[in-house]
Amino acid sequence: MSFGRYLHTASVLTNGKVLVAGGYGASGFLNTAELYEPSTGLWTTT
């Protein structure tokens, strides 16, 4: 994950990836989203 976040949403997609969006970080509100691939442990910024 590029930024630590809290009060975000996380949804498991039909392809098994996890979409994490929004929330708050150290600098305030985050209007970004990232995809997590559990099989590789890698995060991708969307």
Sequence and secondary structure as in RCSB ss.txt:
>XXXX:A:sequence
MSFGRYLHTASVLTNGKVLVAGGYGASGFLNTAELYEPSTGLWTTT
>XXXX:A:secstr
  S  BS EEEE TTS EEEE  EETTEE   EEEEETTTTEEEE 
